[in-house]
Amino acid sequence: MKTYTFKVVVEPDEGGFHAYCPALRRYGAVTQGASPAEALKNINEVVQIIVDELQEDGIPLPTASDNDVEIFEGTRVAVTV
């Protein structure tokens, strides 16, 4: 089993915050929220949906590149503080 961690960016926007995942942006990994925490929660859900769809369609997930994606063997838990 492999664990993928994807870099996300959360930035202020008019009336709230927008978030995106550079490695999955071409697949629509962009969202927004009223607060940074909400935008982060939303982009987490979007990334999970996109990864699930890519796997169902047999499309390879992005490989480790720059700082946008890290791939680890085995399982891990990520905690953002």
Residue pairs with C-beta under 8 A, 6 or more apart in sequence:
1 73
1 74
1 75
2 71
2 72
2 73
3 71
3 72
3 73
3 74
3 75
3 76
4 51
4 61
4 69
4 70
4 71
4 72
5 69
5 70
5 71
5 72
5 76
5 78
6 21
6 23
6 24
6 47
6 68
6 69
7 21
7 22
7 23
7 67
7 68
7 69
8 19
8 20
8 21
8 40
8 43
8 44
8 47
9 19
9 20
9 21
9 22
10 17
10 18
10 19
10 36
10 39
10 40
10 43
11 17
11 18
11 19
13 32
15 34
16 32
16 33
16 34
16 35
16 38
16 39
17 32
17 33
17 34
17 35
17 36
17 38
17 39
18 30
18 31
18 32
18 39
19 30
19 31
19 32
19 33
19 39
19 40
19 42
19 43
20 29
20 30
20 31
20 43
21 29
21 43
21 46
21 47
21 50
21 68
22 68
23 29
23 62
23 65
23 68
23 69
24 47
24 50
24 51
24 62
27 50
27 53
27 54
28 46
28 50
29 43
29 46
29 47
29 50
30 43
30 46
31 39
31 42
31 43
31 45
31 46
32 39
32 42
33 39
33 40
33 41
33 42
40 80
51 61
54 60
54 61
55 61
62 68
62 69
63 69
63 71
64 70
64 71
